[in-house]
Amino acid sequence: MIVITGSAGFIGSGLVSKFNAEGITDLILVDDFSSKEKLPNHATKKNIEKIDRTNFMEWFKKNKHLVNYVIHIGARTDTTEKDITILNELNLNYTKDIWNICSENKIPLIYASSAATYGLGEFGYNDDETKIPFLKPLNLYGESKNNFDIWALEQKQTPPNWYGLKFFNVYGPNEYHKNRMASVIFHSFHQISKTGKVKLFKSHNPDYPNGGQLRDFVYVKDVINVIWFLYSNQIKSGIYNLGSGKARTFLDLAKATFNALNIYPDIEFIDTPVDIRDKYQYFTEANMSKLINAGYNKSFTSLEEGVNDYVTNYLRDTTYL
């Protein structure tokens, strides 16, 4: 059996679809399934059992001998979360418990880290594991993810194969439930639909024009393809970036959304809130050479192609992956 945590969420539910499409249904789905907003993400997925995340650890300890693989995508992903207790419980200690059971029982593990660990990018965006202890995340969420990465690298007992994935700015279908934490593409589509225009933050950095702030936007289908590759192959264990490898501007993103809707761009710039200006990232770009050198050879979807697919085939009709 294969365990997928966060299976009612954005990336996790898309991953379940991928496994189902590959003919694999012996899945244990783990999440908080009480949310009605998440119901379309998992209602029709094929699986053996759905387990609430609060009951999973007890189940795992009893059924560890039946588990062949764990893909741990579930986490507290709100980057504005101020309660370190919640983040330590869900992002740090919960993942440690999964790691330990996998290590003791020789179960391969993939877990979700985050590009939020890189902070302002003082040490670049290279997934060099020797630099991880020196990274300076900008929020408690990033700290919780980096703290686990540091802990994992210190462990002498590990799963037989393990991969920590630093997700960059993931967008795509099945994020409908994320509200304010959904991608900028998601919010841009709905702004255009309601008002005919998009609002973007002004730049408060003289090195970047308004809308010229850069992010590595990666389509969720590419993320799923990478996870499938790691599940299907045994490459060197460790922590890997997972972005597109190409930074693009928010202006590019907005224009791609307008183009997908066949609407002439109307973009308004608004002040970045004062309370986040000193923690605002003006540039992120994943160095993807480590994964590519390990054998991953699929090309990543361009921003224009990804936005067009997302808008045309999912957002317009609220279709789920």
N, C-alpha and C positions, 0 to 999 in steps of 0.2 A: 504494500500500500504506500501511497505517496501523500504526505501531509502538506497542505498549502494553507498557511495562516494569512489573514487579511483577505480571505477569499470572497468576501462580500464587497470589498473595496475596489478602488480604481484599477491598479495594476494586477492585484490578485485575481479578480474576477475575469479579466482578460486572459490571464494565464490559464485559468481553469478551462476557458473556451478553447485555448490552444491544445491542451491535453485531450479534451473531448474530441476535437477535430482530428487528432492523431490516433483516435480509437482507444484512448486510455480513460477509463471511468472508475478505476479502483482508487478513488481519491477520498481523503478525509479533509473536509473543509472546516476551517477554524476561523471564527470571527464573533463579533457581537451581531447576531442576526435579528435583533429586536427592531432595528430601524426600518420603517416602511419605505424610506427613500432609497435604501440599498436593495430592496426586494427584487427589482428587475435585474440586478446584477447577478443574482444567484438562483432565482426561482426555477429556471429551466435547465440548469446545469446538471449533468449526470455525475453522481457520486455515490459512495457507500454510506457516508454518514456526515452530518453537520454537528459540530461541537462548539458550544459557547466557549469563548477564550478563557473565561474564568474556570471552566471545568477541564480544559485541555491538558494541563500539566498532570493532573491525577490520571486522566485517561492514558497519556503518553507513558507514564511510569508503568502502568499495568499492561500496556499493549506494545511496548517498544520492540519486542521480538517480531512483530508483524509489519513494522515500518521499514521500508526500503530507502526512503529519501524524504528529506524535509526541506521545504522552500518557505522560508519565514519572511513574509512581506508585511505582516501586520505590525503596526506601530502607532504611537501617538504622533501624528504628522503636523499638528498645528504649530507653525514656527513662532507664533505669538504666545504660546503657553508659558505662564509664569510660575506654575506650581512644579518645582523640581521633584517633589515627591511622586507625582504622576508620571513624569518622564523617567525617573529612575525605576519605577515599578514596571512600566510598559516597554520602555526602550532599552533599558540596561539589564535589570535583574531577570526579567522574563526571558530575554535573549540568552543570558548566561545559563539559565536553567535548561533551555533547549540545547545549547551547545554542549553542556555537560552530559546530558543523556545521549546525545548523538555521539559524543566522544567515547563514552563508556561502552556503547553498543555498536560502534563502527558503522554509523549511519551518515552518509554524505549530507552536507548542509549548504544551502544557499541562503544568505540573509541580506536584508536591505540596509545599507548604510546611506549616506547622503552627501551631495556636493556642498551642503550647508556646513560641513566640517572644514571647508577651505577658508571660511571667513572672507576677508578682503583679498585673498589670494597672495598674501605676502610671500608665500613659498611656492607660488605657481599652482597649476592645476594638474600636476603630474602625480600619478598614483604610486609614487615612490614610498614604500612602507617605512623607510628610515626617517622620513620627514613627518610622519603622522603624529608622533608625540609632541611636535612643536607647533602644530596647527592651532589657530586662534579663531574658533567659531564665533559668530556674532550674536548668537542667541542660545537659550538653554536647550532647545531642540537639537541644534547642531552639536552642542557639548555632549548631550546624551549619546548621540550617534558616534562621535569621536571617542568618547570614553570607552564605548564597547570595542571599537576597532583597536584601541590601545591594549585593552584587556585581552582580546583575542590573540594579538601578536605576541603576548607574553606567555601564552599557555603552552606547556610542554605536551599535554594530552589534547589532541585535536581530533575532529572527525577525519575519516580517511581521505576525503576530498572536501574542501570547504572554500566558499567564495563569498566575499563581502562586496556588494555592488554599490558604488557611489552614484546614485541617481542624480542627474542634473535636472533641468526643467522639463519634466515629462508632461505631455498633453495628449489628449485623445479621448475616444469614447469611454463611457462608464464612469466619468468623473462628475456626473450630474448632481450627486449627493454632497459634494464637497463645499458647496456654498462659497464663502469668500476665499477659501483655500484652493478653489479650482483654478485652472490655468488662465493666463491672460487671453488666450484665444477664446476660451469659453465665455469669458466676460465681455470680450470685444464683440462676439457674435450677438450676444443679447443686448448690448448697448446699441449696436447698429439696428437691430430688429425693432427696438423701442423708440430710438431717437434719430436714427439715420447718421449718427456720428460716434466716434470713439474718443474717450478721454485718456490721455497718457500723462505720466508724470513729467514735469519739466526737469531738465538737468540742472543740478546745483554744483556741477563740477565744470570748470572752464575748459577741460580737455574733451568734453563731450557735448555735442549740440542737443537740443531738445529732441527726444525720441531716438537719440544715438546711443543710448545705453545698450550694452551688449550682453546677451545671454546665450547659453548653449541650450536651445530648445530641441528636445528629442521626442519623436513620435512613439507612443506607447507600443505600437506594433513592433517597432525596432527593439524596444526593451524586452518584449516577450520573446522575440527571436534570439536575443542574446541569452536569456535565461534557458531557453530550450537547448541552445548550443552547449551551455555549461552542464545541463542535466544529461545530455546525450554523449558528452565527451569528458575525458579525464585529463584536463590540463593542469598546470601547476597551481596548487592551492594559493590563496592570497586575496588581497583587496584590489579590486579593479574599478576604474572609471566606467560609467555608462552614460555617455552623452552622444551627440551626433559628431562631435569633434570639430564643429564649425560654429563659431559665435555669430549671431545675427542680431540686428537692432530691433527694438520695439516698433520702430517705424516700418521696418520690413514686415513684421508680424501683422501690424494693423492693415497695411496695404494688401497683404496676401488674403486677409479675411474679407476685405472689401471686394477684391477681385473674385474670390470664390462665390460671392453673392452678386456679382455683376453690378456693383454700385460704385459710383465715383467716390474716392476717399474724401472724408470730411473729418479731420483730426483736430482736436482741441487739447492744449497742454495746460495742466493744472499743477499747482505747487505740490511738491512732495511733502507729506506731513512732517512737521518739525521733529517729532519724536522718533522718526526712523531715518532721518537724513544722515546722521553720522554712522549708521549701520547699513547704508544702502550700497549694494554691489553695482558697480558700473561696468564690470566685465567678468564673465565666466566662460571658460572654454575647456572642455575635457580633452586632455591628451590621451588619445585612444590607442597609442602604439603598443602598449603592453598587451591588451586584448588581441589586437590584430597580429602581433608577433606570436601569440599563443595559438593562432590558427583560425581566428574568426575572420571570414572573408566576405561576408555579405555587406553590400553598400548600405549606407544609412539614408533614410528618406529625406529629401530636401524640405526646407520649411514650406515652400510653396506647394509641393506635392502633398505633404502631410496635412496642411491646413485645408487644402481643397478637398481631400478625401474626408477629413473630419467634418467639415461644414456640409459638404454635398451629401454624404452618405449616412451621417449620424445626427448632427445638430439640427438640421432642418426638420427632421421627422422624429427626433428623440429616439433614435434607434440604438440598441445596445450591442456591444461586441460579444 
